[in-house]
C-alpha cells in the first residue's frame, strides 16, 4: 500500500504543479522539447495512476515495495498493523474510480472523434468539388479565392488546404514555408496530440494539467511547425509570411479542428523566429529521453521524500 500511496501522490503532484513548471520549461527549451515534456507529463499522470491501481490489487508484495518501505519504515510498520480488509477496501475503491474515469474518458473520446470524422468527411466532399487537387505525399487542395489561407486536416491521408490568395501576397519562398509548416503538422501528428488534450480537458476540466494542456500544446505545435518550416527555408521566410498575411488584417476562417499557419499568437511566434537566425540544430535523442522520463521520475522522487518526512515525524511522535 505504501508504494501505491507514493505513486498516487506522484500523480497528484504532476497534475497540480505540472502547468507551472512546464510553463517555465517552455520558455527555456525548444518547442519540440517543450511539446515532448507536455506529452510526457500528461502520459505520466495516467501511468502513475494505473501503476498505483496495479500495486493495490497485486496479490503479493509489489515490485520496489521493499525499497520504498525502507525509506518510510515507520509508515510501513503502521501498514502491517492495519487490518487486511482496509487494504482490500482501498484497492476496490481505487479500481472503481479508475474504471469510472476510464469509461467517462472513452465515451467522450468516441463521441468527439466520431463527430469530427463526420465533419471532416463533409468538408473533404465539398473541397473535392470546388478545389483543385495537387497530388503528392501530402495532397494540397487549392481554392480559387483571394483570401490568403492555409491549413491542414489530419486523416488517412491528411491534406492541406491553400488558396490562390497566397500567390498574390507571398513570393515562392514564403509559399513554400507555409506549405512546409502545414506538412510539419501532418507528419508530426499534431492534430491528434491537440485532440487528445482537448478530450482530456473536456473529461477532467478541474485537473489543472489537463485544463491547461490544450492551449499550451496548440501553441507549441505551431512553434514546432514554424521551426520545421524555417529549417526547410529560412526564419526570415516564415516571419515574412506571417507578417504579410496576419499583419494585413485578413482573417483566417479555418475550421476549429484544423491547424493553420495563420493562427494562434502571431506576436509570440514572430518573437521565437527572431531568435532563430539560423536553422535550428537537431535535438539529441538523449534530450528527448530526459524530457520524457523527467515527468515520471521527479514527482515519484518528491513523493518518496514527502512520505519519508511524514514517516520520520510519525517515528518521533510514536517514540515520545
Rosetta blueprint (number, residue, H / E / L):
1 X L
2 X H
3 X H
4 X H
5 X H
6 X H
7 X H
8 X H
9 X H
10 X H
11 X H
12 X H
13 X H
14 X H
15 X H
16 X H
17 X H
18 X H
19 X H
20 X H
21 X H
22 X H
23 X H
24 X H
25 X H
26 X H
27 X L
28 X L
29 X L
30 X L
31 X H
32 X H
33 X H
34 X H
35 X H
36 X H
37 X H
38 X H
39 X H
40 X H
41 X H
42 X H
43 X H
44 X H
45 X H
46 X H
47 X H
48 X H
49 X H
50 X H
51 X H
52 X H
53 X H
54 X H
55 X H
56 X H
57 X L
58 X L
59 X L
60 X L
61 X L
62 X L
63 X L
64 X L
65 X H
66 X H
67 X H
68 X H
69 X H
70 X H
71 X H
72 X L
73 X H
74 X H
75 X H
76 X H
77 X H
78 X H
79 X H
80 X H
81 X H
82 X L
83 X L
84 X H
85 X H
86 X H
87 X H
88 X H
89 X H
90 X H
91 X H
92 X H
93 X H
94 X H
95 X H
96 X H
97 X H
98 X H
99 X H
100 X H
101 X H
102 X H
103 X H
104 X H
105 X H
106 X H
107 X H
108 X H
109 X H
110 X H
111 X H
112 X H
113 X H
114 X H
115 X H
116 X H
117 X H
118 X H
119 X H
120 X H
121 X H
122 X H
123 X H
124 X H
125 X H
126 X H
127 X H
128 X H
129 X H
130 X H
131 X L
132 X E
133 X E
134 X E
135 X L
136 X L
137 X L
138 X L
139 X L
140 X E
141 X E
142 X E
143 X E
144 X L
145 X L
146 X L
147 X L
148 X L
149 X L
150 X E
151 X E
152 X E
153 X E
154 X L
155 X L
156 X L
157 X L
158 X L
159 X E
160 X E
161 X E
162 X E
163 X E
164 X L
165 X H
166 X H
167 X H
168 X H
169 X H
170 X L
171 X L
172 X H
173 X H
174 X H
175 X H
176 X H
177 X H
178 X H
179 X H
180 X H
181 X H
182 X H
183 X H
184 X H
185 X H
186 X H
187 X H
188 X L
189 X L
190 X H
191 X H
192 X H
193 X H
194 X H
195 X H
196 X H
197 X H
198 X H
199 X H
200 X H
201 X H
202 X H
203 X H
204 X L
205 X L
206 X L
207 X L
208 X H
209 X H
210 X H
211 X H
212 X H
213 X H
214 X H
215 X H
216 X H
217 X H
218 X H
219 X H
220 X H
221 X H
222 X H
223 X H
224 X H
225 X H
226 X H
227 X H
228 X H
229 X H
230 X H
231 X H
232 X H
233 X L
234 X L
235 X H
236 X H
237 X H
238 X H
239 X H
240 X H
241 X H
242 X H
243 X H
244 X H
245 X H
246 X H
247 X L
248 X L
249 X L
250 X L
251 X L
252 X L
253 X L
254 X L
255 X L
256 X L
257 X L
258 X L
259 X E
260 X E
261 X L
262 X L
263 X L
264 X L
265 X L
266 X H
267 X H
268 X H
269 X H
270 X H
271 X H
272 X H
273 X H
274 X H
275 X L
276 X L
277 X L
278 X L
279 X L
280 X L
281 X L
282 X L
283 X L
284 X L
285 X H
286 X H
287 X H
288 X H
289 X H
290 X H
291 X H
292 X H
293 X H
294 X H
295 X H
296 X H
297 X H
298 X H
299 X H
300 X H
301 X H
302 X H
303 X H
304 X H
305 X H
306 X H
307 X H
308 X H
309 X H
310 X H
311 X H
312 X H
313 X H
314 X H
315 X H
316 X H
317 X H
318 X H
319 X H
320 X L
